[in-house]
Amino acid sequence: MGLIGEVLLLPFAPVRGSAWVIRQVLNEAERIYYDPATIRTELAQLEERLESGEIDEEEFDRLEDELLDRLEISMRGNAGTDEWT
């Protein structure tokens, strides 16, 4: 982009900067969300909730399926890539 293009787009610099920050935050959130260690920790906490009677078997199965789906996605190597950007 030339000098004229930069000058014309200068008023939009804060918007471009904000968009970059939002992309970075989303990328980090997805990295954490699909981190296998995080998912395994959540699975262990879920099992503790079941054993303590905080949730019933049906709720446990539903939440466990969601966590296992996330783990499967992370193990396929799709997480942490630029696939979502």
GROMACS elastic network, one bead per residue, 0.5 to 0.9 nm:
[ bonds ]
;  ai    aj funct       b0    kb
    1     4     6  0.80526   500
    1     5     6  0.58538   500
    1     6     6  0.67467   500
    2     5     6  0.52717   500
    2     6     6  0.63155   500
    2     7     6  0.87368   500
    3     6     6  0.50899   500
    3     7     6  0.61879   500
    3     8     6  0.86090   500
    4     7     6  0.51023   500
    4     8     6  0.61074   500
    4     9     6  0.85570   500
    5     8     6  0.51084   500
    5     9     6  0.60816   500
    5    10     6  0.84632   500
    6     9     6  0.51626   500
    6    10     6  0.59236   500
    7    10     6  0.51470   500
    7    11     6  0.81529   500
    8    11     6  0.72356   500
    8    12     6  0.85764   500
    9    12     6  0.54014   500
    9    13     6  0.68233   500
   10    13     6  0.52619   500
   10    14     6  0.85176   500
   11    14     6  0.73687   500
   11    15     6  0.84962   500
   12    15     6  0.52939   500
   12    16     6  0.63007   500
   12    17     6  0.86585   500
   13    16     6  0.50624   500
   13    17     6  0.60319   500
   13    18     6  0.84945   500
   14    18     6  0.60043   500
   14    19     6  0.85068   500
   15    18     6  0.50314   500
   15    19     6  0.60946   500
   15    20     6  0.86018   500
   16    19     6  0.50854   500
   16    20     6  0.62655   500
   16    21     6  0.87510   500
   17    20     6  0.51126   500
   17    21     6  0.63231   500
   17    22     6  0.86896   500
   18    21     6  0.50750   500
   18    22     6  0.61552   500
   18    23     6  0.86232   500
   19    22     6  0.50721   500
   19    23     6  0.61901   500
   19    24     6  0.86592   500
   20    23     6  0.51280   500
   20    24     6  0.62560   500
   20    25     6  0.87159   500
   21    24     6  0.50875   500
   21    25     6  0.62087   500
   21    26     6  0.86125   500
   22    25     6  0.51374   500
   22    26     6  0.61341   500
   22    27     6  0.85596   500
   23    26     6  0.51235   500
   23    27     6  0.60729   500
   23    28     6  0.86351   500
   23    85     6  0.76868   500
   24    27     6  0.51094   500
   24    28     6  0.62385   500
   24    29     6  0.85897   500
   25    28     6  0.51963   500
   25    29     6  0.61091   500
   25    30     6  0.86177   500
   26    29     6  0.50179   500
   26    30     6  0.61060   500
   26    31     6  0.85047   500
   27    30     6  0.51841   500
   27    31     6  0.61351   500
   27    32     6  0.87184   500
   27    80     6  0.71937   500
   27    81     6  0.85678   500
   27    82     6  0.81883   500
   27    84     6  0.83661   500
   27    85     6  0.82587   500
   28    32     6  0.62391   500
   28    33     6  0.84810   500
   28    80     6  0.82365   500
   29    32     6  0.52234   500
   29    33     6  0.59777   500
   29    34     6  0.86163   500
   30    34     6  0.60487   500
   30    35     6  0.83007   500
   30    79     6  0.71021   500
   30    80     6  0.68485   500
   31    34     6  0.54467   500
   31    35     6  0.59381   500
   31    79     6  0.63999   500
   31    80     6  0.51186   500
   31    81     6  0.86665   500
   32    35     6  0.50393   500
   32    36     6  0.86668   500
   32    38     6  0.69984   500
   32    80     6  0.87826   500
   33    36     6  0.85588   500
   33    38     6  0.72276   500
   33    39     6  0.75744   500
   33    70     6  0.79753   500
   33    79     6  0.87514   500
   34    37     6  0.87218   500
   34    38     6  0.75084   500
   34    39     6  0.70695   500
   34    70     6  0.60771   500
   34    71     6  0.67228   500
   34    73     6  0.74225   500
   34    74     6  0.53473   500
   34    75     6  0.88600   500
   34    79     6  0.59416   500
   34    80     6  0.77522   500
   35    38     6  0.53109   500
   35    39     6  0.63430   500
   35    40     6  0.87673   500
   35    70     6  0.87667   500
   35    71     6  0.78370   500
   35    74     6  0.66986   500
   35    79     6  0.79322   500
   35    80     6  0.86414   500
   36    39     6  0.50576   500
   36    40     6  0.61029   500
   36    41     6  0.85619   500
   36    70     6  0.84353   500
   36    71     6  0.59923   500
   36    74     6  0.65702   500
   36    75     6  0.75579   500
   37    40     6  0.51478   500
   37    41     6  0.61927   500
   37    42     6  0.86438   500
   38    41     6  0.51241   500
   38    42     6  0.62453   500
   38    43     6  0.86781   500
   39    42     6  0.50097   500
   39    43     6  0.61612   500
   39    44     6  0.86879   500
   39    67     6  0.63589   500
   39    68     6  0.80496   500
   39    70     6  0.74736   500
   39    71     6  0.64636   500
   40    44     6  0.62615   500
   40    45     6  0.86466   500
   40    67     6  0.83697   500
   40    71     6  0.81714   500
   41    44     6  0.51344   500
   41    45     6  0.62466   500
   41    46     6  0.85594   500
   42    45     6  0.50168   500
   42    46     6  0.60212   500
   42    47     6  0.86103   500
   42    67     6  0.77139   500
   43    47     6  0.62482   500
   43    48     6  0.86811   500
   43    63     6  0.87314   500
   43    64     6  0.67915   500
   43    67     6  0.69459   500
   43    68     6  0.84811   500
   44    47     6  0.51489   500
   44    48     6  0.63225   500
   44    49     6  0.87620   500
   45    48     6  0.50151   500
   45    49     6  0.62668   500
   45    50     6  0.87374   500
   46    49     6  0.50580   500
   46    50     6  0.63610   500
   46    51     6  0.87497   500
   46    55     6  0.86465   500
   46    60     6  0.69600   500
   46    63     6  0.78403   500
   46    64     6  0.75281   500
   47    50     6  0.50546   500
   47    51     6  0.62235   500
   47    52     6  0.86093   500
   47    60     6  0.76316   500
   47    64     6  0.88062   500
   48    51     6  0.50812   500
   48    52     6  0.60906   500
   48    53     6  0.85884   500
   48    54     6  0.86400   500
   49    52     6  0.51794   500
   49    53     6  0.62478   500
   49    54     6  0.51409   500
   49    55     6  0.60275   500
   49    56     6  0.87708   500
   49    60     6  0.83987   500
   50    53     6  0.51892   500
   50    54     6  0.59696   500
   50    55     6  0.52255   500
   50    56     6  0.62600   500
   50    57     6  0.70017   500
   50    59     6  0.87761   500
   50    60     6  0.65605   500
   51    54     6  0.76676   500
   51    55     6  0.83489   500
   52    55     6  0.79164   500
   53    56     6  0.66088   500
   55    58     6  0.81762   500
   55    59     6  0.61468   500
   55    60     6  0.65371   500
   56    59     6  0.54691   500
   56    60     6  0.61665   500
   56    61     6  0.87280   500
   57    61     6  0.60997   500
   57    62     6  0.86656   500
   58    61     6  0.51943   500
   58    62     6  0.63466   500
   58    63     6  0.87548   500
   59    62     6  0.51721   500
   59    63     6  0.61810   500
   59    64     6  0.83722   500
   60    63     6  0.52918   500
   60    64     6  0.58353   500
   60    65     6  0.84579   500
   61    64     6  0.50584   500
   61    65     6  0.60736   500
   61    66     6  0.86912   500
   62    65     6  0.52821   500
   62    66     6  0.65055   500
   62    67     6  0.88879   500
   63    66     6  0.51108   500
   63    67     6  0.62844   500
   63    68     6  0.86095   500
   64    67     6  0.50874   500
   64    68     6  0.60378   500
   64    69     6  0.84985   500
   65    68     6  0.50586   500
   65    69     6  0.60733   500
   65    70     6  0.86434   500
   66    69     6  0.51410   500
   66    70     6  0.63900   500
   66    71     6  0.87179   500
   67    70     6  0.50901   500
   67    71     6  0.61837   500
   67    72     6  0.86264   500
   68    72     6  0.60563   500
   68    73     6  0.85755   500
   69    72     6  0.50864   500
   69    73     6  0.62964   500
   69    74     6  0.86838   500
   70    73     6  0.51430   500
   70    74     6  0.62243   500
   70    75     6  0.86214   500
   71    74     6  0.50731   500
   71    75     6  0.60645   500
   71    76     6  0.86149   500
   72    75     6  0.50984   500
   72    76     6  0.62523   500
   72    77     6  0.88828   500
   73    76     6  0.52334   500
   73    77     6  0.68118   500
   73    78     6  0.61721   500
   73    79     6  0.67912   500
   74    77     6  0.53045   500
   74    78     6  0.59781   500
   74    79     6  0.51708   500
   74    80     6  0.82924   500
   75    78     6  0.76621   500
   75    79     6  0.81945   500
   76    79     6  0.79378   500
   77    80     6  0.76802   500
   77    81     6  0.79761   500
   78    81     6  0.60944   500
   78    82     6  0.87406   500
   78    83     6  0.72258   500
   79    82     6  0.83975   500
   79    83     6  0.80021   500
   79    84     6  0.88505   500
   80    83     6  0.81396   500
   80    84     6  0.89632   500
   81    84     6  0.74580   500
   81    85     6  0.85793   500
   82    85     6  0.52481   500
